[in-house]
Amino acid sequence: MAQSSDVKMGQLARFIFTAPSWKRSLALIFLLGIFIDAASAKSWLNLNLAGPISYTLPTVISNFFSLPEQFLFSGTLAFTIPAIAALVLTKPIIEYTGKTMTWNRSALLALTCTVLGVIITLSALASSVKLIPMCYAISLGFIFGLRLFVLTAIADYRVPRMIIPALTQSGVGILVGIFLFSPFFAIIALVLHVVFGLGFAILIWMIEQPLKRAFQIRGLAFINAFIAHMTDGSSRGMENFFREIGEEIFVPQVSFFFKYGGGNQVIFTVPNLHPGPMGEIGGGNLPKIIHDNFDEEILVAHGCATHDFNLVSESEINKVIDALRRSQEGLVYSAAAGRSGRTQAGSVQVLYQRFGDSVLLVTTRSPNRTEDVDFSIGMTIMAEGHRWFPHVAVVDAHNCMTDLSSPVLLATTTAVEYQKAAVNAMEACRTAPQAPFKVGVAHHTLPFNREMGFGDLGVQVLVIEVEGQKTAYVLMDGNNMALGAREILLEEILGFVDDAEIMTTDSHVVNTITGKNPVGMNVPVSEFTPYVIQALNEAIGNLAPADAAAGTAQCEHIVVFGSNRISQLASTVNAMLVFVAPLSLAMLLLAFLLSVIAYIVMA
């Protein structure tokens, strides 16, 4: 089976790292300069007090500084001061243009360029110390090109705007070179800046072409937006790109409305949309936003949808809310419900329950891996059920994760199992008797954060009692559950009710790049079980006679990523990153060759 978008997006995680503290980078810059200063001082003393220096390997670095007195502090002058200037100036210059840059990234970039500059300059010792000016000039040109490339990737894709911040380190280096060598050094260095600048500009153009041809978007602009998202999860820059590649869809949303206890209301809704792709981008916080837009307590379960149905922006959630409000119109309530039951076909289980003329189906494959169920499977089940019921809600419990995996697609063995188990459940509901019922609900936030795998809503519990049988629907705000967590928690819950199922909202607010941060992975089940049991007992204590109604509304003109678009996007970026290294090497070799030629001609 082809890799899913979650898997392909997860592959990008290997390119993500956190920049170390700017203080650490600054300390290393100082230490590097001091080390070179010490070596140059020792070399100068040996040269003037002890005669010629031997050119053995241990003294080869010292030979770099076997030059006149003005080279005594070459480490500080040639490398430390330009690096500090770049560290201090880059962030404010970039932020002046309206983009973002952190001190940590500025320091890391300055340190990296310093190390590479030292290596390139020291390479002169392989031939003659007389080549030091040329190699230092080449290092400055390379530093300029590298900084131009990195800054266009992480800050602003517009090359002209990044020329000045890219020039901060090498520009100061040119002034140092004039002092150490001669004014003519500036001419040579500027020519090499042009050579390396053009080389890296061509590399940037080549890198952008795949995304531009496939999606008509700027590749580095997309990376800028992604970096902004990683820096500030509230950044909406990525949504502009998603909207450009998105397409409109119409999907049904089935909801159950309960009135109980003399005026209390609770809604159980199943939008067939995906709460992704990451963080609060797109529909990542879909369940919480829907919940907060209603006075009633509302449980937003995960319907049948893959990453293809990610909303392109948070504003699209308003259309889902409008659909839910429309489904509240003209409701006909019933005071009867059927007892819950379970069916199984292969690896798929279905917990079912009938409310009046409608049916709720909660599907799971746990303890087998449970991943997103494609919309087509949910629609097929709903179409089958419409022979008997006007409203059929199909919930993907999404409660067992082992690793990132592909979604369940139509016509596969697993899809057939979903369909068989669901049809058997609806046939059982069709003939089952109904009786008056009670409803109880509770909602508790949890003392765990998003990084731990828990969304903002915490845990919600809906308990239905029919003829003494209590069934608990436990909804946790998170993206899936770790393998075995559902079984451990379910065992505890079944000590209080007759049947239950544990669901997750599949909210991707707990994810930044990969989809792997399930409930129970970072926090042991034993730590959050007491909170769930507390909510369960509160819901049982709130049980009161209830009426139920169901409604189905179309979420119209919802703009989502579209069929296979997120997978195509992730595949293109992955492929693009694979070719960055060889392309960069080829451009660097060409730039170095042109630099040597330019130096020879001008010298």
Secondary structure, 3 states (H helix, E strand, C coil): CCCCHHHHHHHHHHHCCCCCCHHHHHHHHHHHHHHHHHHHHHHHHHHHHCCCCCCCHHHHHHHCCCCCHHHCCHHHHHHHHHHHHHHHHHHHHHHHCCCCCCHHHHHHHHHHHHHHHHHHHHHHHHCCHHHHHHHHHHHHHHHHHHHHHHHHHHCCCCHHHHHHHHHHHHHHHHHHHHHHCCCHHHHHHHHHHHHHHHHHHHHHHHHHHHHHHHHCCCHHHHHHHHHHHHHCCCCCHHHHHHHHHCEEEEEEEEEEEEEECCCEEEEEEEECCECCCCCCCCCCCHHHHHHHCCCCEEEECCCCCCHHHEECCHHHHHHHHHHHHHHCCCCCCECEEECCEEEEECCEEEEEEEECCEEEEEEECCCCCCCCECHHHHHHHHHHHCCCCCEEEEEECCCCECCCCCCECCCCHHHHHHHHHHHHHHHHHHHCCEEEEEEEEEEECCCCCHHHCCCCCCEEEEEEEECCEEEEEEEECCCCEECCHHHHHHHHHCCCCCEEEEEECCCHHHCCCCCCCCECCCCCHHHHHHHHHHHHHHHHHCCEEEEEEEEEEEEEEEEECCCCHHHHHHHHHHHHHHHHHHHHHHHHHHHHHHHHHHHHHHC
